[in-house]
């Protein structure tokens, strides 16, 4: 319950991070299987969501199929502002398999 006059900030960056709803909500989990808010909801649902999901799936599967190893290659720098959360810098070293 919120008292009258309370300041409320609705942040998309907080979506899918409710520990009552998701086990280990801070862990990046592609197989979480829950409906997210990244494409909106109801009448505001993104018309291009299906295409965006398909494009991301194809791209990630193609990259992962070629990966031999992924290593952190430096310090992760996070954005700590209220409206946007996540890494500003995520230096990775990718070792890819050769094709053909």
N, C-alpha and C positions, 0 to 999 in steps of 0.2 A: 504494500500500500504506500502511496505517495501522499505526503501532506499537501494541502492547497498551496499553490505558489512555488512548489519544488521545481528546480531546474532539471530537465530530462534531456539527455543527448542520445539520439538514436544513431548508432554507428554501424554501418555495413561491415566494417572491419571486425565487429564483435559477433557477427553472425556465425553460426555453427561452432561456437566456442563455449556453449553452456554446459558446464560439467554435470548438470542434472540430466541432460539430454544425450551427451556424447562422452563415452569413456575416453580419457586422455585427450581432451579437446585441443590442446596446443600442438599435438603431433600432426604432421602433414600425412594424411591417409587417403590415397586415391580410391580405396575400396570401401570407404566408410558407408556408402550406400544410402545416405540420407539425402532428402531433398534440400538443396541449398538455396540461398537467397541471391546468389551471384547474378542471376538473370531476371530478377524481379519476382512478382507474384500476382496471381489473379489477372485482372484486365491489363495490368502493367507488365505482364510477362514478355520478355524479349522475343520478337518475331524471328530473329536469327539464331536463337538458342540452339536448336537442333543442329544447324550447320556448324556453329562454333564448337559444339561438343564433338561432332564428327571430325572436324579438322584437327582439334586438339588430340583426339584419340589416335588418329592416323599419324600425326607428327611425333607424338610421344612413343608410340609403338615402334616407329621406324628408327628413332634415336636409340631406344633401349635395346633393340635387336642388334645394334652395332656396338654397344658399350662393352668393353672388357672390364673397365674399372673407373670409378669416380672417386676423387679425393678432394678434400677441402684444401685449398691452396692459398691460405692467408686468413685474415681476420674477417669475420662476418660483421657488418655494420648495419644496425637496425634503425629504422625510422620510428621514433618514439612519439610522434604527434598523435593527437586524438582522432582525427578523421581517417588517417591512413596508417596501417600497421604492416610490418613485414620488413624484409631485408632491403636496404639500399644498395648494399654490395655483398655479393655471395660468390667469392672467387672459387671456382672449381677447376680441377684438372681432369679432363676426360681422355681416357685412352680408348680409341676406337679400333675395331677389327677392320682389316682391309676387305674390300669387296672384290671378288674375282680373283 
